[in-house]
Amino acid sequence: MIDGSVIDRLRRVDQARLDVALAVVLAVVTLLPLWLVPASAGGRDPDILANVLALAMTLPIAFRRRWPVPVLAITVLATILATLTGPSSGVGLGVLIAMYSVAAHADRRQSLAALTLTMIAVAVVVTLVLASSDPGLPPAIYPIGLVLVWIIVGAVWLLGDLVRSRGEAVEELRQRNAELEAEREENARLAVADERARIARELHDAVAHSLSVMVVQAGAARRALETAEPGGEVAAERARGALATIEATGRDTLGEMRRVVGALRPTGDQPYEPQPSLDELDRLLTTVREAGLPVELVVEGEARAVPRSVDLSAYRVVQESLTNTLKHAHAASARVWLHYGSDTLDVEVTDDGRGAAARLLEAPHRGYGLAGMRERVAMVGGEIVAQPGPSGGFVVRARLPLGRSL
């Protein structure tokens, strides 16, 4: 029994090389009798015409898959000429293989037309062969011989047509399976997206309600304290009750947010890592320098604690910009500039390379990309610009407001 690995290896064999080998074998089979059988024994003189026709009947088979109809036309014409000019060995072998190739690889309409024309040519060849044979043969042998040859040619065509039909059916099933697989994956993605949207709506409703309760209770506590008379135990008790409600509601809301946000996180086996910050910028720059890109860090203004969302967004802008410079810009050096203003944090990353194309930065499969950086910067109310530098290289510049935290 043939092993599955053997079948796989056969499928990986170059079909074009097999066709060349087949054509060479047919040429040898056709030429050997021409050279070995003398004319006195019923053979044919191996002159130039005989050799050319023998090669024309066989060598075109090497291109039977690429140009099946022209190959059939050449082999049929060469076979007719070889029959007309004298006895020839191997007559019909190339025609049968070419006919199979037309039925298997050509269009159905072309295949039927080629079959009809080939049947007519076969009738001519068979008639010529039989006419040049022993005149003592009974007349009935002519139509019988022609019908037999037609049956052989028709059977070969039918075999090729069945192979073509089966190949088309298999290809259609493969395409259908690929479409179904893609549709299933898309439906799964849509289902996940719908579920996450539903969870996000639930989180919004729950947090909005809890915050409303907290605001009302905080207002009640403030009014109770403002209107309380010195030593008023009733007002103090009301304020304590309102603050207790705020505390409990806040704890419940925080737990709910942790639960829902945890469900929204991508699944995976990677352990959770703390989010980076600008305090770890030196470590990032050291890693980039070790990768072969010299980086200069310039900090202007008084470095201070900034809102967590701004801190993370600034770090990601520097990280993604340097990553793209390292991968795509072929830069000799880069520069990171941070400016702590009174109400903004400015981040600028420049390099002296050929410029990382915007399409590379925007590619969804390359880290955060420019689209991801824009989303992060917009989330904190900032602005970002990424463009070629005035003197070459590439510049990414972001301005992040410090008065808004998320």
Secondary structure, 3 states (H helix, E strand, C coil): CCCHHHHHHHHHCCHHHHHHHHHHHHHHHHHHHHHHCCHHHCCCCCCHHHHHHHHHHHHHHHHCCCCHHHHHHHHHHHHHHHHHHCCCCCCCHHHHHHHHHHHHHCCHHHHHHHHHHHHHHHHHHHHHHHHCCCCCCCCCHHHHHHHHHHHHHHHHHHHHHHHHHHHHHHHHHHHHHHHHHHHHHHHHHHHHHHHHHHHHHHHHHHHHHHHHHHHHHHHHHHHHHHCCCCCCHHHHHHHHHHHHHHHHHHHHHHHHHHHHHHHHCCCCCCCCCCCCCHHHHHHHHHHHHHCCCCEEEEEECCCCCCCHHHHHHHHHHHHHHHHHHHHHHCCCCEEEEEEECCCEEEEEEEECCCCCCHHHHHCCCCCCHHHHHHHHHHHCCCEEEEEECCCCCEEEEEEEECCCCC
